[in-house]
Amino acid sequence: MLHTTTNIFKRCVNKSTFTSWAHRTKRLQSSSTKPENPPAPVMQSLIAAVAGICTVSAVAAAVESSTASEVPSFDPKGQRFSQKTFGGRFARMLLECDPRLLIYSGAEVQKYKKILEDHNSQPAEMAHELWEAKRIVDSAVHPDTGEIIPRPFRMSGYVPFNGPICVAMVASQSTMSLLFWSWVNQSQNALVNFFNRNASSPMTNEALVKSYAAAVGSALVVAFGLATIIQKRYSPEKAKSLLRWVAFPSAVVASSLNCYIVRSPEISTGIPLLDEDGNVVGEDSLSLEAAKRGVYSTTASRALLQAPVYFLPPILISMGPLKTYLSKFPAAAVPITTYLVLVSFGVGLPGTVAIFPQISAISAQDVDSKFQHLKNPKTGKPYEVYYYNKGL
């Protein structure tokens, strides 16, 4: 009896030990085979970035070549494309943002500047070459100081230099990452504003610091607030997918506030009014009403400018064939995001800028009282419509 009981006890112990060992082994195997976070596809992302820049350059080259045979006579103060149509405004902005303009050295820019200075001696057949020379010079030389603008802070440098920063913001999946890249983005924007500032009406260092602090502060507050709400309300996996949308509202608030602070002094000083030929009306008079409309409309438009960069790529990635493809190959998410953001940046931003004419009209009844009864010297009748440069 004792012998039988001992044998049963041994079998139970052995079975229990084996079962416990089997469970431990299964857990160890499970933990050892658990996939680690894959390394960031750096090389693929770099290739995607180059492809995005090349795509933007190709679109600009196509627009330039398709309109080369229809250029107007060269006018150093005029525009190659009509600014009365969306297509003309889009073509102008697209060619200003062309990354290929970065390849010209300082010596080459000075050579084209010399050609422009001698444009009166050039034959009419040189109109296209003169417009191209003007585009190269305008992309690199500050219009007020005549100094060369560093490449990262030119309009043509937006896609290759600011584009990757926007990619990092859209791809951020943690609060700290989002906050860091929001700071980098607004710092880069502040430097762009500084190097492209209106030197004829110099901005004080206090205004520059205030603008930078407001832009960075608002971007970080919005990004941190939304990221915190998302992480508290949703699971970690869901929160990661939702964080990509936080970059858009934070950039909208920061960009709009930055624009308003920089441009708000114009509301108290005023801006010139123009006639239909672009001549200033009243040499010593400035319009407060036109300045107010210009500042408010430009500030509002800054919100729309962010949409192609921060809104379009996440939408494309989360729907249709791309969503199916990325569910099978998640490692391709970062390279595809990189390509979409850069193309959206290079093509979408000129498109949104082109929606609003830079030279806006205002009725004579709506301007300051001192302008309401001025007479047009060409017609001898009171002006019915004035124009003003609302800025970008």
C-alpha positions in Angstrom: 0.0 0.0 0.0 2.8 2.4 1.0 4.7 1.5 -2.1 1.7 2.1 -4.4 1.0 5.5 -2.7 4.7 6.5 -3.2 4.6 5.6 -6.9 1.4 7.7 -7.4 2.9 10.6 -5.6 6.1 10.4 -7.7 4.0 10.3 -10.9 2.0 13.4 -9.8 5.1 15.3 -8.9 6.8 14.3 -12.1 3.7 15.4 -14.1 3.4 18.6 -12.2 7.1 19.4 -12.7 6.9 18.6 -16.4 3.8 20.7 -16.8 5.4 23.7 -15.0 8.6 23.3 -17.0 6.6 23.2 -20.2 4.7 26.4 -19.4 8.0 28.1 -18.5 9.6 27.0 -21.7 6.6 28.2 -23.7 6.7 31.6 -22.1 10.5 31.8 -22.7 10.1 30.9 -26.3 7.2 33.3 -26.7 9.3 36.2 -25.2 12.4 35.3 -27.2 10.4 35.2 -30.4 8.5 38.4 -29.7 9.4 40.8 -32.5 11.5 43.8 -31.5 10.9 47.3 -32.8 12.3 47.2 -36.3 15.1 49.7 -37.0 14.1 52.9 -38.8 14.4 52.5 -42.6 17.0 55.3 -42.9 18.3 54.4 -46.4 14.8 53.9 -47.8 13.6 57.2 -46.3 16.6 59.0 -47.8 15.8 57.5 -51.2 12.1 58.5 -50.8 13.2 62.1 -49.8 15.4 62.4 -52.9 12.5 61.0 -55.0 10.1 63.6 -53.5 12.5 66.5 -54.3 13.0 65.2 -57.8 9.3 64.9 -58.3 8.8 68.6 -57.3 11.6 69.6 -59.5 10.2 67.6 -62.4 6.8 69.3 -62.0 8.5 72.8 -62.0 10.6 71.9 -65.0 7.4 70.7 -66.9 5.6 74.0 -66.1 8.7 76.0 -67.1 9.3 74.2 -70.4 5.6 74.2 -71.4 5.4 78.0 -71.1 8.8 78.8 -72.5 7.5 79.6 -75.9 4.8 82.1 -74.6 6.9 84.4 -72.4 6.0 88.1 -72.6 8.5 90.8 -73.3 11.0 91.1 -70.4 10.2 93.7 -67.7 12.5 93.7 -64.7 9.6 95.0 -62.5 7.0 92.8 -64.0 5.9 89.1 -63.8 6.4 86.4 -66.3 3.0 84.9 -65.6 -0.4 86.7 -65.3 -1.3 87.2 -61.7 -5.0 87.6 -62.6 -5.5 83.8 -63.0 -5.0 80.9 -60.6 -2.8 79.2 -63.2 -0.5 82.2 -63.5 -0.2 82.6 -59.7 0.4 78.8 -59.3 3.1 78.8 -62.0 4.9 81.7 -60.4 5.0 80.2 -56.9 5.9 76.8 -58.2 8.9 78.1 -60.0 9.9 80.2 -57.0 9.9 77.0 -54.9 11.9 75.0 -57.5 14.7 73.1 -55.6 16.9 73.2 -58.7 17.5 76.9 -58.0 19.7 75.8 -55.1 22.4 74.4 -57.4 23.5 77.9 -58.6 26.6 79.2 -56.8 27.1 82.8 -55.6 29.4 83.5 -58.6 26.7 82.2 -61.1 24.0 84.3 -59.4 26.2 87.4 -59.7 26.7 86.6 -63.4 23.0 86.5 -64.0 22.6 89.7 -62.0 25.0 91.4 -64.4 23.0 90.1 -67.4 19.8 91.6 -65.9 21.6 95.0 -65.4 22.4 95.0 -69.1 18.9 93.8 -70.2 18.3 96.8 -72.4 21.1 95.8 -74.7 19.7 92.3 -75.1 17.7 91.4 -78.2 13.9 90.6 -77.9 14.7 87.0 -78.7 16.4 86.8 -75.3 13.2 87.3 -73.3 13.0 83.7 -72.0 16.7 83.7 -71.0 16.2 87.1 -69.2 13.1 85.8 -67.3 15.1 82.7 -66.2 18.0 84.9 -65.1 15.5 87.0 -63.1 14.1 83.8 -61.5 17.6 82.7 -60.5 18.6 86.1 -59.1 15.3 86.6 -57.2 15.6 83.2 -55.6 18.9 83.9 -54.0 19.3 87.7 -53.6 17.5 89.8 -51.0 15.5 92.5 -52.8 16.3 95.2 -50.3 19.9 94.5 -49.2 21.2 92.8 -52.3 22.8 90.1 -50.0 22.8 86.4 -50.8 20.3 84.5 -48.7 21.6 81.2 -47.2 20.2 78.2 -49.0 18.2 76.7 -46.2 16.2 79.9 -45.8 15.2 80.6 -49.4 11.8 79.8 -51.0 13.6 77.2 -53.2 15.0 75.6 -50.0 11.6 74.9 -48.4 11.2 71.4 -49.8 14.7 70.0 -49.2 15.2 71.7 -45.9 11.8 72.2 -44.2 10.2 69.2 -45.8 12.1 66.5 -43.8 11.2 68.4 -40.6 7.5 68.2 -41.5 8.0 64.5 -42.2 9.4 64.0 -38.7 6.4 65.9 -37.2 3.8 63.8 -39.1 5.7 60.5 -38.3 6.0 61.4 -34.6 4.5 58.7 -32.4 5.5 60.1 -29.0 4.8 63.4 -27.2 8.5 64.2 -26.7 9.3 63.5 -30.4 6.3 65.7 -31.5 7.4 68.6 -29.2 11.0 68.4 -30.3 10.2 68.6 -34.0 7.6 71.3 -33.5 10.3 73.4 -31.9 12.7 72.7 -34.8 10.0 73.5 -37.3 9.1 76.9 -35.8 12.8 77.7 -35.3 13.5 77.1 -39.0 10.4 79.2 -39.9 11.7 82.0 -37.7 15.0 82.0 -39.6 13.2 82.1 -42.9 11.2 85.1 -41.7 14.4 86.8 -40.5 16.4 86.3 -43.7 13.4 87.3 -45.9 12.3 90.2 -43.8 11.4 93.6 -45.3 14.6 95.5 -44.8 13.1 98.8 -45.9 10.9 98.6 -42.8 13.2 96.8 -40.4 11.8 94.7 -37.6 13.1 95.3 -34.2 14.9 92.5 -32.3 12.1 92.7 -29.7 9.5 91.9 -32.4 11.5 89.1 -33.8 12.0 87.5 -30.3 8.3 88.0 -29.5 7.3 86.4 -32.8 9.6 83.4 -32.3 8.5 82.9 -28.7 4.8 83.1 -29.6 5.1 80.6 -32.5 7.2 78.1 -30.5 5.1 78.5 -27.4 1.8 78.1 -29.1 3.0 75.1 -31.2 4.3 73.3 -28.1 1.2 74.1 -26.0 -1.2 72.8 -28.7 1.0 69.8 -29.4 1.4 68.8 -25.8 -2.2 69.4 -24.9 -3.6 67.3 -27.7 -1.0 64.6 -27.3 -1.9 64.4 -23.6 -5.6 64.1 -24.2 -5.1 61.4 -26.9 -2.8 59.3 -24.7 -5.2 59.5 -21.7 -8.3 58.6 -23.7 -7.0 55.9 -26.1 -4.9 52.7 -25.9 -1.2 53.1 -26.7 -1.6 51.5 -30.1 -4.6 53.8 -31.0 -2.8 56.8 -29.6 0.2 56.3 -31.8 -1.9 56.3 -34.9 -3.8 59.5 -33.8 -0.6 61.5 -32.9 0.1 62.0 -36.6 -2.9 64.4 -36.7 -1.6 66.6 -33.9 1.1 68.2 -36.1 -1.6 69.9 -38.2 -3.4 72.0 -35.6 -0.2 72.9 -33.8 1.4 74.1 -37.0 -1.8 76.0 -38.0 -1.9 77.9 -34.7 1.9 78.6 -34.6 2.1 79.8 -38.2 -1.0 82.0 -38.0 0.1 83.6 -34.7 3.7 84.1 -36.1 2.3 85.8 -39.1 0.0 88.1 -37.1 2.7 89.2 -34.7 5.2 90.0 -37.5 2.6 91.8 -39.6 0.5 93.5 -36.9 2.6 96.8 -36.8 1.3 97.4 -40.3 -2.2 97.9 -38.8 -1.1 101.0 -36.9 1.2 102.4 -39.7 -0.8 101.5 -42.8 0.3 100.3 -46.3 0.3 102.1 -49.7 -2.7 102.0 -52.0 -2.2 101.4 -55.7 -4.0 102.3 -58.9 -4.8 99.8 -61.7 -1.3 100.3 -63.2 0.4 99.5 -59.9 1.4 103.1 -59.1 1.2 104.3 -55.6 -1.7 106.7 -54.9 -0.8 109.5 -52.5 3.0 109.3 -52.1 2.9 110.3 -48.4 -0.4 108.6 -47.4 -0.9 105.0 -46.1 -4.2 103.2 -45.7 -5.0 101.6 -42.3 -8.0 99.8 -43.7 -6.1 98.1 -46.4 -3.4 97.1 -43.9 -6.0 95.6 -41.6 -7.5 93.6 -44.4 -4.1 92.5 -45.7 -2.9 91.3 -42.2 -6.2 89.5 -41.4 -6.5 87.8 -44.7 -2.9 86.7 -44.8 -3.1 85.4 -41.2 -6.2 83.4 -42.0 -4.6 82.0 -45.2 -1.7 80.7 -43.2 -4.0 78.1 -41.7 -4.9 76.8 -45.2 -1.3 76.7 -46.2 -0.6 73.9 -43.7 -3.3 71.6 -45.1 -1.5 70.0 -48.0 1.6 69.2 -45.8 0.0 67.9 -42.6 -3.5 66.8 -43.7 -3.2 65.2 -47.1 -0.4 62.5 -46.5 -2.2 61.0 -43.4 -5.5 60.8 -45.3 -3.8 59.1 -48.3 -2.0 56.6 -46.0 -5.1 55.7 -43.9 -7.4 54.9 -46.9 -7.5 52.9 -50.1 -4.6 50.9 -51.6 -1.9 52.5 -49.5 -3.7 51.4 -46.3 -3.8 47.8 -47.6 -0.2 47.9 -48.8 1.1 49.2 -45.5 -0.9 46.7 -43.5 1.2 44.0 -45.3 4.4 46.0 -45.3 4.4 48.3 -42.3 8.2 49.1 -42.8 7.3 51.1 -45.9 5.2 53.6 -43.9 8.1 56.0 -43.2 9.5 56.1 -46.7 6.0 56.5 -48.2 5.1 59.3 -45.7 8.4 61.0 -46.5 7.7 61.0 -50.3 4.0 62.2 -49.9 4.9 65.0 -47.5 7.7 66.4 -49.7 5.5 66.3 -52.8 2.6 67.8 -51.0 4.9 70.5 -49.7 6.4 71.3 -53.1 3.2 71.2 -55.1 0.5 71.8 -52.5 1.8 75.0 -51.0 2.1 76.9 -54.3 -1.4 75.8 -55.0 -2.8 77.1 -51.8 -0.9 80.4 -52.1 -2.3 80.8 -55.6 -5.9 80.7 -54.4 -5.6 84.3 -53.1 -4.3 87.0 -55.4 -1.3 88.8 -53.8 -2.6 92.1 -55.2 -6.1 92.6 -53.7 -8.8 95.1 -54.6 -10.7 97.3 -52.2 -13.7 99.6 -53.0 -13.1 103.3 -52.7 -16.1 103.4 -50.3 -14.4 101.0 -47.9 -11.0 102.7 -47.6 -9.9 105.5 -45.2 -11.9 108.7 -45.7 -8.8 110.6 -47.0 -8.8 108.3 -50.1 -12.5 108.2 -50.8 -12.7 111.3 -52.9 -9.3 111.3 -54.6 -9.5 111.8 -58.4 -7.7 109.6 -60.9 -5.4 112.0 -62.9 -5.9 109.9 -66.0 -9.6 110.2 -66.1 -10.3 113.2 -63.9 -13.0 111.1 -62.0 -12.8 109.8 -58.4 -11.3 106.4 -58.0 -13.8 103.6 -57.7 -11.4 100.8 -56.8 -8.0 100.7 -55.2 -5.5 97.9 -55.0 -3.0 96.8 -52.3 -0.3 94.2 -51.8 -1.6 91.9 -49.1 1.7 90.0 -48.9 2.2 86.3 -48.5 
